[in-house]
Amino acid sequence: MTQDHTLNSPEQSQLGKVATYKAEYDASLLFPIPRSAKREEIGVSGTLPFFGVDIWNGYELSWLNQRGKPQVAIARFHVPADSPNIIESKSFKLYLNSFNQTKVVDSDTLIQTLQRDLSAAAGAHVSVSLTLPEQFSQLQMQELSGTLLDRLDIEVDSYHPAPELLRANRDEAIVEETLVSHLLKSNCLVTGQPDWGSVQIHYVGPQIDQESLLRYLIGFRNHNEFHEQCVERIFVDILRQCQPQKLAVYARYTRRGGLDINPWRSNFSTAQAPGNARNARQ
């Protein structure tokens, strides 16, 4: 792609607009949005306080073989967190649908095309893999492991992120624990449509007060931001307020338009990127 996308903003995208679905390959449909503006909003600039990846799954990928017979697969895309851009999800869907009536030599050629186009849009290498129908039975579902915060019987009266709620006990011994909640909900930055997710937080440091953390996470319920931005906001707020030595935040969002987005951010080198098993709501 030769078009300069550096000034793209969410309002310029196809989100919330009537779109014509092209059934033949068109890489220009991809709409990158710079990560920098939202990172500056949470005080992140220069060297990132985390590394990570955005794991996308595409469940509605189809194309034609050389004889015109439709093919299907589930695609997995890994977009590095240090890429300059995110790819707006509706444009991603429109792009994938542009293969519907496109003849492709074989699945390897399709992977190469996807990697080339998505890497150009993201501004960094995007890895792509396909699960073909004969491999579908190998896919497994798995819930996020950890202590469930949702068991807590708390009263909630605020539905916007409030990092000042977060507390940690610095008078006690350092702990290592993993906490999970299925009550993460935010809204699309442009359309206001709900985005539903589960979040896993692993840390080493002063013990985080679980009730305050759950209230904080529920506070995203009326917050408008893209998936990747929400996870980075959660990471930065916990890092600043609770000062853990190690921190990793992983969210599994439910799919919309045949795509789900699952961002992971971590600040310790021994952390392994999470697996990509679907949970029950995905």
C-alpha positions as CSV (number, residue, x, y, z in Angstrom):
1,M,0.0,0.0,0.0
2,T,1.3,3.4,-0.9
3,Q,-1.2,5.6,0.8
4,D,0.0,7.6,3.9
5,H,-2.0,6.4,6.9
6,T,-0.2,8.3,9.6
7,L,-3.0,10.8,10.1
8,N,-5.8,8.2,10.2
9,S,-8.2,8.6,13.1
10,P,-11.1,6.4,14.2
11,E,-13.7,8.9,13.0
12,Q,-12.4,8.5,9.4
13,S,-12.8,4.7,9.4
14,Q,-15.7,2.7,8.2
15,L,-17.0,2.1,11.7
16,G,-20.7,3.0,12.1
17,K,-21.0,3.7,8.3
18,V,-22.8,1.8,5.6
19,A,-20.1,-0.2,3.7
20,T,-20.0,-1.9,0.4
21,Y,-18.6,-5.4,0.8
22,K,-16.1,-6.1,-1.9
23,A,-15.8,-9.7,-2.8
24,E,-12.5,-9.5,-4.7
25,Y,-9.1,-8.8,-3.1
26,D,-8.4,-5.2,-2.1
27,A,-5.6,-4.5,0.3
28,S,-6.5,-0.8,0.3
29,L,-9.5,-1.6,2.6
30,L,-7.1,-1.9,5.6
31,F,-7.3,1.2,7.8
32,P,-4.4,1.6,10.2
33,I,-4.7,3.9,13.2
34,P,-1.6,5.1,15.1
35,R,-1.2,3.8,18.6
36,S,0.6,6.9,19.7
37,A,-2.3,9.3,20.5
38,K,-4.0,6.9,23.0
39,R,-0.7,6.0,24.6
40,E,0.1,9.7,25.1
41,E,-3.3,10.0,26.8
42,I,-2.2,7.5,29.5
43,G,1.2,9.0,29.8
44,V,3.1,6.5,27.6
45,S,5.7,7.8,25.2
46,G,9.2,6.9,24.1
47,T,10.3,3.6,25.5
48,L,7.2,1.4,26.2
49,P,6.7,0.1,29.8
50,F,5.6,-3.3,28.3
51,F,6.0,-5.6,25.4
52,G,3.3,-7.9,24.0
53,V,1.1,-8.9,21.2
54,D,-2.5,-8.5,19.9
55,I,-3.8,-12.0,19.0
56,W,-6.6,-11.8,16.4
57,N,-8.7,-14.8,15.3
58,G,-10.6,-14.7,12.0
59,Y,-13.5,-17.2,11.8
60,E,-15.0,-16.1,8.5
61,L,-12.1,-16.5,6.1
62,S,-12.9,-17.9,2.7
63,W,-11.4,-17.8,-0.8
64,L,-11.6,-19.7,-4.1
65,N,-9.1,-22.3,-5.3
66,Q,-7.9,-22.3,-8.9
67,R,-10.9,-24.2,-10.0
68,G,-13.3,-21.8,-8.4
69,K,-14.2,-24.0,-5.4
70,P,-14.6,-22.2,-2.1
71,Q,-12.1,-22.9,0.7
72,V,-12.5,-22.0,4.4
73,A,-10.1,-21.7,7.3
74,I,-9.7,-20.1,10.7
75,A,-6.9,-17.5,10.7
76,R,-4.7,-16.4,13.6
77,F,-2.9,-13.1,13.4
78,H,-0.1,-11.9,15.8
79,V,0.3,-8.1,15.7
80,P,3.3,-7.0,17.9
81,A,2.5,-4.4,20.6
82,D,5.4,-2.2,19.4
83,S,4.0,-1.8,15.9
84,P,3.2,1.8,15.2
85,N,-0.4,1.1,14.2
86,I,-3.4,-0.9,15.2
87,I,-5.7,-2.1,12.3
88,E,-9.3,-0.9,12.7
89,S,-11.5,-4.0,13.1
90,K,-14.2,-3.2,10.5
91,S,-11.6,-2.5,7.9
92,F,-9.9,-5.8,8.8
93,K,-13.2,-7.6,8.3
94,L,-13.8,-5.9,4.9
95,Y,-10.3,-6.8,3.8
96,L,-10.8,-10.5,4.7
97,N,-14.1,-10.6,3.0
98,S,-12.5,-9.2,-0.2
99,F,-11.0,-12.7,-0.6
100,N,-14.4,-14.3,-0.9
101,Q,-14.5,-14.4,-4.7
102,T,-10.7,-14.3,-5.2
103,K,-8.8,-17.2,-6.7
104,V,-5.7,-18.1,-4.7
105,V,-3.1,-20.7,-5.7
106,D,-2.9,-22.3,-2.3
107,S,-3.1,-21.6,1.4
108,D,0.6,-20.8,1.6
109,T,0.1,-18.1,-1.0
110,L,-2.8,-16.7,1.0
111,I,-0.7,-16.6,4.1
112,Q,2.1,-14.7,2.3
113,T,-0.5,-12.2,1.0
114,L,-2.1,-11.7,4.4
115,Q,1.3,-11.2,6.0
116,R,2.5,-8.7,3.5
117,D,-0.7,-6.5,3.6
118,L,-1.2,-6.7,7.4
119,S,2.5,-6.0,8.1
120,A,2.4,-2.9,5.8
121,A,-0.7,-1.6,7.6
122,A,0.6,-2.3,11.1
123,G,4.1,-1.0,10.3
124,A,5.7,-4.2,11.7
125,H,5.8,-7.8,10.9
126,V,2.5,-9.5,11.5
127,S,2.6,-13.3,11.6
128,V,-0.3,-15.3,10.1
129,S,-1.3,-19.0,10.5
130,L,-4.3,-20.9,9.2
131,T,-6.3,-23.8,10.7
132,L,-7.8,-25.7,7.9
133,P,-11.0,-27.8,8.2
134,E,-9.1,-31.1,8.6
135,Q,-7.5,-29.5,11.7
136,F,-10.7,-28.1,13.3
137,S,-11.1,-31.0,15.6
138,Q,-7.8,-30.3,17.2
139,L,-8.9,-26.9,18.5
140,Q,-9.6,-26.7,22.2
141,M,-11.5,-24.4,24.6
142,Q,-9.9,-23.3,27.8
143,E,-10.8,-20.8,30.5
144,L,-8.3,-18.3,31.9
145,S,-6.6,-19.7,35.0
146,G,-6.4,-17.7,38.2
147,T,-8.4,-16.6,41.3
148,L,-11.8,-15.4,40.2
149,L,-12.5,-11.9,41.4
150,D,-16.2,-12.1,40.4
151,R,-16.9,-14.2,43.5
152,L,-16.6,-11.0,45.6
153,D,-19.9,-9.5,46.7
154,I,-19.2,-5.8,46.2
155,E,-21.2,-2.6,45.7
156,V,-20.5,-0.7,42.5
157,D,-21.6,2.9,41.8
158,S,-19.0,4.0,39.1
159,Y,-18.8,2.8,35.6
160,H,-15.8,4.8,34.3
161,P,-12.1,3.8,34.9
162,A,-10.9,5.2,38.2
163,P,-7.3,4.2,38.8
164,E,-7.4,5.9,42.2
165,L,-9.5,2.9,43.4
166,L,-6.5,0.6,43.1
167,R,-4.7,-0.3,46.3
168,A,-1.9,-2.6,47.3
169,N,-0.6,-3.6,50.7
170,R,3.0,-2.5,50.9
171,D,3.4,-3.5,54.6
172,E,3.2,-7.2,53.9
173,A,5.4,-9.7,52.1
174,I,5.6,-9.7,48.3
175,V,3.2,-12.1,46.6
176,E,2.8,-13.7,43.2
177,E,-0.7,-14.4,42.1
178,T,-3.0,-14.5,39.1
179,L,-6.4,-12.9,39.2
180,V,-9.2,-13.3,36.6
181,S,-12.5,-11.5,35.9
182,H,-15.2,-12.1,33.3
183,L,-16.9,-8.7,34.0
184,L,-14.8,-6.6,31.6
185,K,-17.0,-4.6,29.3
186,S,-16.1,-1.5,27.3
187,N,-17.5,0.2,24.3
188,C,-16.3,0.8,20.8
189,L,-14.5,4.1,20.6
190,V,-16.6,5.2,17.5
191,T,-19.9,3.4,17.5
192,G,-20.4,2.8,21.2
193,Q,-21.3,-0.9,20.6
194,P,-20.4,-3.1,23.6
195,D,-17.2,-5.1,23.7
196,W,-17.3,-8.0,26.1
197,G,-14.2,-9.6,27.6
198,S,-12.4,-11.7,30.2
199,V,-9.2,-10.4,31.7
200,Q,-6.3,-12.2,33.5
201,I,-3.8,-10.2,35.6
202,H,-0.6,-11.9,36.8
203,Y,1.8,-10.0,39.0
204,V,4.6,-10.2,41.5
205,G,4.6,-7.4,44.1
206,P,2.6,-5.9,47.0
207,Q,-0.7,-7.8,47.3
208,I,-3.4,-5.9,45.3
209,D,-6.6,-5.4,47.1
210,Q,-9.0,-7.6,45.2
211,E,-12.2,-5.7,45.8
212,S,-10.6,-2.4,44.6
213,L,-9.3,-4.2,41.5
214,L,-12.7,-5.6,40.7
215,R,-14.4,-2.2,41.1
216,Y,-11.7,-0.7,38.8
217,L,-12.3,-3.3,36.1
218,I,-16.1,-2.9,36.2
219,G,-15.4,0.8,35.8
220,F,-14.7,0.2,32.1
221,R,-18.4,-0.6,31.6
222,N,-19.2,2.8,30.1
223,H,-15.8,3.6,28.8
224,N,-15.2,4.1,25.0
225,E,-11.9,2.7,23.8
226,F,-10.5,0.0,21.5
227,H,-9.6,-3.4,23.0
228,E,-5.8,-2.8,22.7
229,Q,-6.1,0.6,24.4
230,C,-8.2,-0.7,27.3
231,V,-5.6,-3.4,28.1
232,E,-2.8,-0.9,28.0
233,R,-4.7,1.5,30.2
234,I,-5.3,-1.4,32.7
235,F,-1.6,-2.3,32.6
236,V,-0.4,1.3,33.1
237,D,-2.9,2.1,35.9
238,I,-2.0,-1.1,37.9
239,L,1.7,-0.5,37.4
240,R,1.5,3.1,38.7
241,Q,-1.0,2.6,41.5
242,C,0.2,-0.8,42.9
243,Q,3.8,-0.8,41.8
244,P,4.3,-4.5,41.1
245,Q,7.7,-5.7,40.2
246,K,6.3,-7.9,37.4
247,L,3.0,-7.5,35.6
248,A,1.2,-9.1,32.7
249,V,-2.4,-8.3,31.6
250,Y,-4.2,-10.5,29.1
251,A,-7.8,-10.0,27.8
252,R,-9.9,-12.4,25.7
253,Y,-12.7,-10.5,24.0
254,T,-15.7,-12.0,22.3
255,R,-15.8,-11.9,18.6
256,R,-17.7,-9.3,16.5
257,G,-18.0,-9.6,12.7
258,G,-16.1,-12.9,12.8
259,L,-13.1,-11.4,14.5
260,D,-11.9,-11.5,18.1
261,I,-9.0,-9.4,19.5
262,N,-7.0,-10.6,22.5
263,P,-4.3,-8.2,23.7
264,W,-1.4,-9.2,26.0
265,R,1.0,-6.9,27.7
266,S,3.9,-7.8,30.0
267,N,7.0,-6.2,31.5
268,F,9.0,-9.2,32.5
269,S,11.2,-11.1,30.1
270,T,10.5,-14.6,31.5
271,A,6.8,-14.2,30.7
272,Q,5.6,-16.4,27.8
273,A,3.1,-15.2,25.3
274,P,-0.3,-16.8,26.2
275,G,-1.8,-19.6,24.2
276,N,-4.8,-18.9,22.0
277,A,-7.4,-21.3,23.3
278,R,-10.9,-20.0,23.0
279,N,-13.0,-19.5,26.2
280,A,-16.7,-20.3,26.5
281,R,-17.9,-16.9,25.4
282,Q,-15.8,-16.8,22.3
